[in-house]
Amino acid sequence: MNNNEFVYEEVVAYDMINIEMKKVDGDVLKVGHPADVRELIEDMISEKLGYCPSLQEDVEEGEYQVYLHSESDEECSEEEIKQLKSLRITQDPETSTEGIKRLLQVEFRFVTESL
């Protein structure tokens, strides 16, 4: 691997994966395990919206995705669920990840463990 580029097929265990989350302006916010990055996302959403929906992360097919956990329907009010849907933060991984990126002005990428 060159320049710490991530090659998904080389991952042998989930705990070896690292995700870099950075602001679109380039400032790196976090490099860490997918669950740790998701926790930071939850904190940032809580700060921005005033409540914290439960999220779930996934690293299927070489993409980092974050979406509403099914428990959010029980934890959030009807108003909060409506607001999340208007922000495109739903239980659909692809749509939700894009909504989160837009809301928080962040990007994600896989990186090697050596970072």
FIMARZA-257627 format. One record per residue: residue in three letters; x, y, z of N, C-alpha, C in turn. Coordinates in pm, whole numbers, padded with zeros to 5 digits, always signed. Each point is the difference from the previous one (the first is absolute). Layout:
BEGIN
AlaXYZXYZXYZ...
# end
This chain:
BEGIN
Met+00084-00118+00000-00084+00118+00000+00088+00125+00000Asn-00039+00094-00080+00073+00126-00008-00076+00109+00070Asn+00072+00092+00062-00058+00119+00061-00116-00031+00094Asn+00010-00108+00073-00103-00038+00097-00138-00016-00062Glu-00005-00039-00127-00129-00022-00064-00056-00132+00045Phe-00127-00002+00019-00069-00117+00052-00044-00091-00114Val+00029-00127+00013-00047-00099-00096-00092-00092+00077Tyr-00131+00011-00026-00101-00069+00080+00024-00151+00006Glu+00037-00060-00110+00016-00145-00006+00109-00050+00095Glu+00089+00087+00045+00109-00042+00087-00040-00004+00147Val-00116+00048+00034-00044-00001+00139-00033-00142+00041Val+00056-00043+00112-00028-00135+00047-00089+00001+00123Ala-00013+00114+00066-00084+00007+00118-00057+00141+00015Tyr-00124+00005+00048-00069+00128+00018+00078+00094+00090Asp+00065-00054+00103+00072+00087+00094+00128+00059-00059Met+00036-00039-00121+00119+00057-00065-00035+00121-00086Ile-00128+00027-00019-00044+00109-00087+00010+00134+00074Asn+00049+00100-00071+00001+00137+00050-00068+00090-00102Ile-00076+00093+00053-00069+00098-00083+00052+00138+00037Glu+00026+00080-00102+00035+00141+00022-00125+00083-00027Met-00034+00082+00096-00109+00094-00017+00061+00139+00002Lys-00027+00076-00105+00054+00135-00004-00106+00097-00050Lys+00015+00124+00039-00086+00107-00049+00029+00018-00149Val-00098+00049-00073+00022+00020-00143+00110+00101-00027Asp+00030+00084+00099+00111+00096-00017+00135-00065+00025Gly+00001-00129+00037+00126-00072+00013+00044-00034+00141Asp-00057+00064+00102+00041-00029+00138-00043-00140+00040Val+00095-00083+00041-00030-00135+00044-00061+00006+00140Leu-00116-00061+00016-00071-00001+00128+00030-00127+00079Lys+00019-00111-00071+00018-00128+00069+00055-00102-00098Val+00092-00082+00049+00042-00120-00071-00014-00111+00101Gly-00083-00097-00031-00020-00107+00096-00092-00109-00051His-00031-00091+00089-00088-00112-00030-00136+00054-00045Pro-00069-00069-00091-00129+00048-00048-00100+00035+00111Ala-00003-00078+00107-00093+00029+00111+00038+00129+00072Asp+00130+00026+00013+00045+00124+00065-00038+00123-00083Val+00012-00014-00131-00039+00110-00089-00151+00023+00009Arg-00077-00108+00003-00146+00012+00015-00036+00072+00129Glu+00070-00029+00109-00028+00068+00127+00026+00150-00011Leu+00105+00039-00069+00027+00142-00021-00111+00063-00084Ile-00046-00072-00101-00110+00049-00084-00125+00022+00087Glu-00031-00096+00087-00115+00015+00090+00015+00124+00087Asp+00120+00022+00053+00024+00119+00083-00018+00129-00080Met+00049+00001-00123-00012+00119-00084-00145+00027-00038Ile-00076-00105-00028-00142+00017-00031-00074+00051+00122Ser+00033-00054+00116-00063+00043+00125+00025+00149+00024Glu+00123+00042-00023+00036+00142+00016-00079+00088-00097Lys-00013-00046-00122-00065+00079-00104-00153+00002+00014Leu-00060-00115+00037-00146-00011+00001-00061+00006+00140Gly+00081-00022+00102-00052+00004+00136-00052-00134+00050Tyr+00012-00104-00077-00036-00136+00040+00089-00096-00076Cys+00009-00122+00050+00093-00095-00058-00070-00128-00043Pro-00024-00015-00130-00057-00125-00047+00107-00110+00003Ser-00042-00123+00025+00094-00113-00006+00032-00029-00145Leu+00129-00013-00028+00045-00030-00135+00065-00137-00004Gln+00015-00052-00118+00069-00125-00024+00101+00023-00110Glu+00119-00060+00011+00100+00012-00105+00013-00132-00074Asp+00049+00009-00124+00018-00118-00082+00119+00026-00092Val+00073-00103-00032+00115+00013-00089-00009-00098-00117Glu-00121-00028-00042-00021-00094-00110+00055+00053-00131Glu+00055-00092-00079+00046+00029-00136+00094+00119-00008Gly+00082+00018+00100+00102+00103-00004-00050+00141+00020Glu-00123+00016+00048-00054+00132+00028-00035+00012+00147Tyr+00029+00115+00057-00041+00028+00137-00136+00067-00006Gln-00097-00062+00065-00134+00056+00001-00052+00011+00143Val-00077+00104+00023-00060+00025+00131-00147+00031-00023Tyr-00086-00064+00080-00144+00016-00021-00072-00017+00133Leu-00128+00034+00001-00080-00009+00122-00015-00145+00044His+00027-00022+00125-00024-00132+00059-00151-00017+00015Ser-00048-00121-00010-00145-00024+00011-00056+00045+00134Glu+00083+00007+00104-00044+00046+00132-00037+00148+00002Ser+00047+00075-00098-00028+00143-00002-00148+00030-00007Asp-00077-00088-00065-00145+00020-00007-00062+00003+00139Glu+00057-00077+00092-00051-00005+00137+00058+00112+00087Glu+00123+00040-00029+00071+00097+00084-00032+00145-00036Cys-00032+00025-00126-00022+00136-00046-00150+00030-00008Ser-00034+00126+00019-00139+00042-00015-00038+00000-00148Glu-00129+00012-00025-00049+00005-00137+00058+00122-00073Glu+00009+00112+00072+00057+00123-00058+00147-00021-00038Glu+00076-00066+00088+00141-00025-00026+00018-00092-00121Ile-00083-00104-00009+00007-00091-00114-00031+00076-00130Lys-00100+00088+00003-00033+00081-00117+00118+00089-00040Gln+00064+00061+00101+00114+00085-00029+00114-00080-00062Leu+00028-00118+00057+00106-00085-00054-00031-00040-00144Lys-00124-00036-00027-00038-00037-00137+00018+00117-00095Ser-00033+00121+00046+00018+00118-00085+00148+00026-00030Leu+00087-00046+00091+00145+00012-00019+00057-00120-00075Arg-00089-00093-00037+00036-00123-00070+00079-00096+00088Ile-00020+00009+00130+00062-00094+00093-00107-00102+00037Thr+00014-00117-00061-00102-00104+00011+00068-00134+00028Gln-00074-00108-00014+00057-00133+00016+00062-00053-00129Asp-00006+00078-00106+00066-00037-00126+00147+00042+00007Pro+00093-00095-00004+00142+00034+00018+00055+00104-00098Glu-00030-00015-00128+00057+00091-00099-00056+00141+00014Thr-00132+00011+00008-00066+00130+00014+00042+00068+00128Ser+00001-00074+00109+00032+00055+00131+00145+00050+00006Thr+00091-00077-00055+00141+00041+00001+00016+00133-00073Glu-00066+00014-00114+00007+00127-00074-00063+00113+00080Gly-00112-00027+00068-00064+00102+00083+00090+00044+00115Ile+00066-00095+00062+00092+00031+00110+00119+00080-00050Lys+00055-00039-00113+00112+00075-00058-00040+00145-00025Arg-00119+00019-00054-00048+00135-00032-00025+00080+00128Leu-00068-00061+00097-00032+00069+00125+00125+00044+00075Leu+00097-00091+00011+00121+00027+00080+00116+00055-00083Gln-00017+00005-00132+00106+00047-00091+00129-00080+00021Val-00015-00134-00009+00112-00091+00020+00012-00097-00116Glu+00116-00065-00006+00029-00106-00096+00061-00116+00075Phe-00010-00120-00057+00057-00120+00060+00089-00069-00101Arg+00104-00065+00051+00080-00087-00086+00066-00106+00087Phe+00023-00116-00061+00072-00106+00067+00148+00034+00000Val+00069-00031+00108+00144+00020+00006+00064-00126+00060Thr+00129-00011-00017+00070-00115+00056+00016+00016+00149Glu+00026-00109+00068+00014+00001+00145+00119+00084+00046Ser+00099+00019-00089+00122+00071+00038-00018+00149+00020Leu-00115+00056-00038-00019+00145+00016-00017+00040+00143
# end
